[in-house]
Amino acid sequence: MATKKAASTVKKSTAKAPVAKKQTSTSTKVTTLKAVESRPTHSAAAVSSSSSRRFGLVRTPLAAALIAEFVGTFIFAAVLVAGQGQPILALFALAGVVFAVGSISGGYVNPALVVGAWATRRMSGLRAIAYIVAQILGAMLALVVLNAFLGGVAQQATDQLSQAPSLFKAAALPEGKEWYIFLSEFLGTMIFAFVAAGAFREVRDRTAKSFTLGLGVFLGLMVAGSVAVFFSANAILNPAVAISLQAINFSSVWPIAVYVIGSILGAVAGFGLYHLVSTAQKDATA
């Protein structure tokens, strides 16, 4: 009897052994399938990583912002030169530019606004300097490109013995009345900067922000232009665009004082005024 029990025990253990092997092979197959399924994910990540390295410039936020400010200022300045500085064109041009590049760089396209943002600690000094350089280069390129196109048109007019066209440029400052134009630039830029400060800080919707900034520059140009027109001058409110409109020259200190210093001081005043108003409102509701 003991011999039979031992034999039956050996048979049972021998019969169970293949089942263990089957389970082991099944688990091995499952593990292999999981490893195969996970390979495409790693390869996709590798492709994404290699593509991001290939376009490394996109991964640098400051570089992307500078390109956006350069292109945006180029477009805005070109539109104002071609449209002879009309406020309604400035409205739609700025709204379009801010809608296009606002999510990348903020859509400042104005050195005066950049200084105002820096003065109220909304932008670092290094970033502000980089923005201003990009904006000036964009405005200068707009003047160069439009002059290049105009050169071909002028040559055609000369061949046909007709009057050669010329680019629109800002009128010369009236002698003895420079302070009036300075104050008009200061006031107009302060209005524009006050509206812009609210748009940069409070407005989150891209469309609303774009048209708020466009309306801001429209209001500033209307107020400043209503004063400047009495003296046969122009309102600009943008030091970079003043370069495109050939308003800045080094024959006198007044063009720089009016279109650069006046605009910058107005922008700082506008940003500072909005900062005071918003802070007082928060204190009152707290």
C-alpha positions as CSV (number, residue, x, y, z in Angstrom):
1,M,0.0,0.0,0.0
2,A,2.8,2.4,0.8
3,T,4.4,1.7,-2.5
4,K,1.2,2.4,-4.4
5,K,0.7,5.7,-2.5
6,A,4.2,6.8,-3.3
7,A,3.7,5.9,-7.0
8,S,0.5,7.8,-7.2
9,T,2.1,10.9,-5.5
10,V,4.9,10.7,-8.1
11,K,2.4,10.6,-10.9
12,K,0.4,13.5,-9.6
13,S,3.5,15.7,-9.2
14,T,4.6,14.6,-12.7
15,A,1.2,15.5,-14.2
16,K,1.3,19.0,-12.6
17,A,4.7,20.0,-13.9
18,P,3.7,20.8,-17.5
19,V,1.0,23.1,-16.2
20,A,3.7,25.2,-14.5
21,K,5.7,25.3,-17.7
22,K,2.6,26.5,-19.6
23,Q,2.0,29.3,-17.1
24,T,5.7,30.3,-17.3
25,S,5.7,30.4,-21.1
26,T,2.4,32.3,-21.1
27,S,3.8,34.9,-18.7
28,T,6.9,35.1,-20.9
29,K,4.7,35.8,-24.0
30,V,2.7,38.5,-22.2
31,T,5.9,40.2,-21.1
32,T,7.3,40.0,-24.6
33,L,4.1,41.5,-26.0
34,K,4.2,44.4,-23.5
35,A,7.8,45.1,-24.4
36,V,6.9,45.1,-28.1
37,E,4.0,47.4,-27.6
38,S,6.1,49.9,-25.6
39,R,8.7,50.2,-28.3
40,P,6.7,52.6,-30.6
41,T,6.2,55.0,-27.7
42,H,9.9,55.2,-27.0
43,S,10.7,55.7,-30.7
44,A,8.1,58.4,-31.0
45,A,9.6,60.2,-28.0
46,A,13.0,59.9,-29.6
47,V,11.7,61.4,-32.9
48,S,10.0,64.2,-30.9
49,S,13.3,64.8,-29.1
50,S,15.3,64.9,-32.2
51,S,12.9,67.2,-34.0
52,S,12.9,69.6,-31.0
53,R,16.7,69.6,-31.1
54,R,16.6,70.4,-34.8
55,F,14.4,73.4,-34.2
56,G,16.1,74.5,-31.0
57,L,15.3,78.2,-31.5
58,V,11.6,77.5,-30.9
59,R,12.6,76.1,-27.4
60,T,14.1,79.5,-26.5
61,P,11.2,81.8,-25.3
62,L,13.2,85.0,-25.4
63,A,14.5,84.3,-29.0
64,A,10.9,83.6,-30.2
65,A,9.7,86.8,-28.4
66,L,12.4,88.9,-30.1
67,I,11.5,87.5,-33.5
68,A,7.9,88.3,-32.9
69,E,8.6,91.9,-31.8
70,F,10.9,92.4,-34.8
71,V,8.3,91.1,-37.3
72,G,5.4,92.8,-35.5
73,T,7.2,96.2,-35.5
74,F,8.1,95.8,-39.1
75,I,4.5,95.2,-40.1
76,F,3.1,98.0,-38.0
77,A,5.7,100.5,-39.2
78,A,5.2,99.6,-42.8
79,V,1.4,100.0,-42.5
80,L,1.8,103.4,-40.9
81,V,4.2,104.6,-43.6
82,A,2.1,103.3,-46.4
83,G,-1.1,104.6,-44.8
84,Q,0.5,108.1,-44.0
85,G,0.0,107.7,-40.3
86,Q,-3.8,107.6,-40.2
87,P,-5.2,106.8,-36.8
88,I,-7.8,104.3,-38.1
89,L,-5.1,102.4,-39.9
90,A,-3.0,102.3,-36.8
91,L,-5.9,100.8,-34.9
92,F,-6.4,97.9,-37.2
93,A,-2.7,97.4,-37.8
94,L,-1.9,97.2,-34.1
95,A,-4.9,95.0,-33.4
96,G,-3.8,92.6,-36.2
97,V,-0.1,92.5,-35.0
98,V,-1.1,92.0,-31.3
99,F,-3.5,89.2,-32.3
100,A,-0.7,87.5,-34.3
101,V,2.2,87.8,-31.9
102,G,0.7,88.8,-28.6
103,S,0.7,85.3,-27.2
104,I,4.4,85.0,-28.0
105,S,5.9,88.3,-26.9
106,G,3.0,90.4,-25.5
107,G,2.7,92.5,-28.7
108,Y,4.4,95.6,-27.4
109,V,5.9,96.8,-30.8
110,N,6.7,100.1,-29.1
111,P,9.9,101.0,-27.2
112,A,8.0,103.5,-25.1
113,L,5.6,100.8,-23.8
114,V,8.5,98.5,-23.1
115,V,10.1,101.2,-20.9
116,G,6.8,101.8,-19.2
117,A,6.5,98.1,-18.5
118,W,10.0,98.0,-17.1
119,A,9.5,101.1,-14.9
120,T,6.5,99.4,-13.3
121,R,8.5,96.1,-12.8
122,R,6.5,94.1,-15.4
123,M,9.6,93.3,-17.4
124,S,13.2,92.7,-16.6
125,G,15.9,95.2,-17.7
126,L,17.6,92.7,-20.0
127,R,14.4,91.7,-21.7
128,A,13.4,95.3,-22.1
129,I,16.7,96.2,-23.8
130,A,16.4,93.2,-26.1
131,Y,12.8,94.1,-27.0
132,I,13.8,97.7,-27.9
133,V,16.7,96.6,-30.1
134,A,14.4,94.2,-32.0
135,Q,11.7,96.8,-32.4
136,I,14.2,99.4,-33.7
137,L,15.7,97.0,-36.2
138,G,12.2,96.0,-37.4
139,A,11.2,99.7,-38.0
140,M,14.5,100.3,-39.8
141,L,14.0,97.3,-42.0
142,A,10.5,98.6,-42.9
143,L,12.0,101.9,-44.1
144,V,14.7,100.1,-46.1
145,V,12.3,97.7,-47.7
146,L,9.7,100.4,-48.7
147,N,12.6,102.6,-50.0
148,A,13.8,99.7,-52.1
149,F,10.3,99.2,-53.6
150,L,10.0,102.9,-54.2
151,G,13.4,103.0,-56.0
152,G,12.0,100.7,-58.7
153,V,8.9,102.8,-59.0
154,A,11.0,106.0,-59.2
155,Q,13.1,104.6,-62.0
156,Q,10.0,103.7,-64.0
157,A,8.6,107.3,-63.4
158,T,11.9,108.7,-64.6
159,D,11.8,106.6,-67.8
160,Q,8.3,107.9,-68.4
161,L,9.2,111.5,-67.5
162,S,6.6,111.7,-64.8
163,Q,6.9,112.9,-61.2
164,A,8.7,110.4,-59.0
165,P,6.8,109.2,-56.0
166,S,8.2,109.5,-52.5
167,L,7.6,107.8,-49.1
168,F,5.4,109.5,-46.6
169,K,7.4,111.2,-43.9
170,A,6.6,113.1,-40.7
171,A,6.5,116.9,-41.1
172,A,9.4,118.9,-39.7
173,L,8.9,120.3,-36.2
174,P,7.7,124.0,-36.3
175,E,10.4,126.3,-35.2
176,G,9.7,127.8,-31.8
177,K,6.6,125.5,-31.2
178,E,8.5,122.4,-30.3
179,W,7.2,122.3,-26.7
180,Y,3.7,122.0,-27.9
181,I,4.5,118.9,-30.0
182,F,6.5,117.5,-27.1
183,L,3.4,117.9,-24.8
184,S,1.1,116.4,-27.4
185,E,3.4,113.4,-27.7
186,F,3.6,113.1,-23.9
187,L,-0.2,113.3,-23.5
188,G,-1.1,111.0,-26.4
189,T,1.4,108.3,-25.3
190,M,0.2,108.6,-21.7
191,I,-3.4,107.8,-22.8
192,F,-2.2,105.0,-25.0
193,A,0.0,103.5,-22.3
194,F,-2.8,103.8,-19.7
195,V,-5.1,101.7,-21.9
196,A,-2.2,99.3,-22.8
197,A,-1.3,98.7,-19.1
198,G,-4.9,97.7,-18.4
199,A,-4.9,95.4,-21.5
200,F,-1.6,93.7,-20.6
201,R,-2.7,93.2,-17.0
202,E,-6.4,92.5,-17.1
203,V,-7.5,91.2,-20.5
204,R,-6.9,87.5,-21.2
205,D,-8.9,87.0,-24.4
206,R,-6.7,87.5,-27.5
207,T,-9.3,89.3,-29.6
208,A,-10.3,91.6,-26.8
209,K,-6.7,92.4,-25.9
210,S,-5.8,93.1,-29.6
211,F,-8.7,95.6,-30.1
212,T,-8.2,97.2,-26.7
213,L,-4.6,98.0,-27.7
214,G,-5.7,99.1,-31.1
215,L,-8.3,101.4,-29.6
216,G,-5.7,102.7,-27.2
217,V,-3.3,103.9,-29.9
218,F,-6.3,105.3,-31.8
219,L,-7.4,107.4,-28.9
220,G,-3.8,108.6,-28.2
221,L,-3.3,109.5,-31.9
222,M,-6.6,111.4,-32.0
223,V,-5.8,113.5,-28.9
224,A,-2.2,114.1,-29.8
225,G,-3.0,114.7,-33.5
226,S,-5.7,117.2,-32.7
227,V,-3.0,119.4,-31.1
228,A,-0.2,118.7,-33.6
229,V,-2.3,119.5,-36.6
230,F,-2.6,123.1,-35.5
231,F,1.1,123.4,-35.9
232,S,1.3,121.4,-39.2
233,A,3.1,118.5,-37.3
234,N,2.4,114.8,-36.8
235,A,1.6,112.6,-33.8
236,I,3.5,109.3,-33.7
237,L,3.6,108.0,-30.1
238,N,6.2,105.4,-31.0
239,P,10.0,106.0,-31.1
240,A,10.6,103.0,-33.4
241,V,7.9,104.2,-35.9
242,A,9.4,107.7,-35.8
243,I,12.5,106.2,-37.4
244,S,10.3,104.7,-40.2
245,L,8.6,108.0,-40.7
246,Q,12.0,109.8,-40.9
247,A,11.0,112.0,-38.0
248,I,14.3,111.6,-36.1
249,N,17.4,113.3,-37.3
250,F,20.6,114.5,-35.6
251,S,20.6,118.0,-37.0
252,S,18.7,119.1,-33.9
253,V,18.0,117.8,-30.5
254,W,14.3,118.5,-30.7
255,P,13.2,115.5,-32.8
256,I,14.8,113.1,-30.3
257,A,13.4,115.1,-27.4
258,V,9.9,115.1,-28.8
259,Y,9.5,111.7,-30.4
260,V,11.7,109.6,-28.1
261,I,11.9,111.3,-24.7
262,G,8.4,112.7,-24.8
263,S,6.9,109.3,-25.8
264,I,8.9,107.4,-23.2
265,L,7.9,109.9,-20.4
266,G,4.3,109.6,-21.4
267,A,4.4,105.8,-21.4
268,V,6.0,105.8,-17.9
269,A,3.3,108.2,-16.7
270,G,0.5,106.1,-18.2
271,F,1.8,102.8,-16.8
272,G,2.4,104.4,-13.4
273,L,-1.1,106.0,-13.3
274,Y,-2.7,102.7,-14.1
275,H,-0.6,101.0,-11.4
276,L,-1.8,103.6,-8.8
277,V,-5.4,103.3,-9.8
278,S,-5.4,99.5,-9.8
279,T,-3.6,99.3,-6.5
280,A,-6.1,101.8,-4.9
281,Q,-9.0,99.7,-6.2
282,K,-7.6,96.5,-4.8
283,D,-7.0,98.2,-1.4
284,A,-10.6,99.5,-1.3
285,T,-12.1,96.0,-2.1
286,A,-9.7,94.2,0.3
